Amino acid sequence: MIVVRRVVCPGSFDPVTNGHLDIIGRASRLYDEVVVMVSINLAKKSLFTVEERLDLIREVTRDLGNVKVDSFRGLTVDYCKQHDIPVIVRGLRAVTDYDYELQIAQMNHRMSGVETLFMATNPLYAFLSSSLMKEVVQWGGDVTGLVPALVHDRLIERLKDA
């Protein structure tokens, strides 16, 4: 029997940053399949549509042959159960991330038995967040090297008149 080791990497990815890609890439070396799941939160105002985010992630992970991209509205553990994925991977930037993520991981495990793997973020990207990238670009700042070039161009295009 062949066992495929699968993991889901959930987030809003509005937009995807080099910090996200670091975690996705590292997970892709540990697992046979990494599903990058764009979480749909209708209460949250997003800069990019779900389809735009899916397309951006597909494009910037194209070289990672074992990465798939999907979207889901609901609890990540429900997605995991529906797709038979036993592990969630989350990047941790700081202690404050750990406090928040630990509560979610414990609830997820209680609800479904799904495990959470925490990966320490590369220090080069520890300060990155999608919100920060949008704010910096909106005020004319340069985020070159902090997001993929394609994302950089789309951010500038989207926020040029904001």
N, C-alpha and C positions, 0 to 999 in steps of 0.2 A: 504494500500500500504506500503510495506517495503522499506525503504530508506537505502541504504548501503553508509556509509560515507567513501569515498576513497581519498587517497592522493598519490602523487608520490614524491619520494625522488631521484632526479637525481644526477649523478656525474660520474666521470671516474673510481673511485674506483680502482686505479692501484698502490698499492693494497688497499683493505678495511682496515681501522684502527679502533681502539677502539673508537675513536672520532665519526667516521661514525656510528658505532654500537650503541653508546649512543643516537644519534639523531634518528636512525631507531627504537630502542627499545622504546624510549619515544613517538614517533609518533604512534607506534603500540598500545600504551595504550590509545591514544586519538581517533584513527580512527578504523573503522571496517576492513579496508584493506589498507595496505601500499605496494605500488609497488616500489621496488628499481630498478631504471632504469639506466643501464650502458649506458652512452652516447658514441656513436661511433664517434671518430674524426680521420679520416684517415690521417690528416696532423700531428697528434701528435704521436711521437714514444713511444709506450707503452712497459713496461717490460713484462706484461702478456697479452695474447690474450683475446679477448672479451669472448670467451668460458671459458677460465680459470678463468677470473674474475667472470663470472656468477656462475660457479661451487663453487668457494670460498665463495661467498656471500650466495649461497643456503646452503652450509654446516654450516657456522657460524651463520645463522639466522634460522636454522632448528627448534629450540625450540620456535620460535615465529610463531604460527600457522596462523597468519593473514598477513604474509609477503610473497609477491610474487616477483620474480626476472625476469627482462626482459631487453632487449637491444633495442636501437633505434638510427638511424642515422638521424639527423635533429633537428628541434627546439623542445624543451621540450613541448611547448604549442601545437604543432601539435600532439605529442603523447597524450597529455591530451585530446584534442578534439576527436581523433580517439578512445580513450578508455573511454570517458565520465568521466574524472577525473577533478573535479573543483578546486583542491588545489595542490600547490607545497610546499613542506617543505624544508627549507634550514637552515643549521646550521651556526651560526655566531661566529667566534673566536675572532674578534677584530673590531675596528672601521673601519679599512681599508676594511674588508669584507663587512661591512654594506654599505659603499659608492658604492662599485661595485655591490653588490646584489640588492640594492635599484633601481638602474638604470634598471637592468634586470627585476625586479619585475614590475616596472612601464611600461616597454615596453610590457611585457607579458600580463599585464592586458589590456593595450590599444589594443593589437592585438586580444585578445581572451576572455577577461573577467575572465581569470583564476586568482585566488587569490594566494598570496604567504604568507606562515606562516614562520616567522623567529623564530628559537629557539636558545637561547643563549647556547653555548657549555659549558659543564661541565668544570669548571676551571682545572680539572685534565688533560684534553685533549686539552686545548686551544692552545697549541703550535704545535699540531700534524698536519702533512700533509703527504700525500703519498710520495711526492718528498723527504721530509726530512727522512722518514723511509728508502727509497731506498738508499739515500746517506750515512746514518749512517751505514747501513749493508754493503754497498760496501766497506767502509773503516774499517770494522772489529768491529764496535760498536755494542752494545747490545740494542735491542729494545723490550726485553722481557717486557710484561705487557702493551705495547703500541699498539700492534696488536694481534689478536687472535693467539694462539699457531700454528694452521695449517698454517696461513699466515706467521708467523715467520719462520717456517720450509721451506716453499716454497721460501721465500725471500732469505734465506741463500743458499738454493740449486741453485737458479737461478743466484745469484750474486757471488758465490764462486770463479768463474774463471774470473770475470770481472776485 
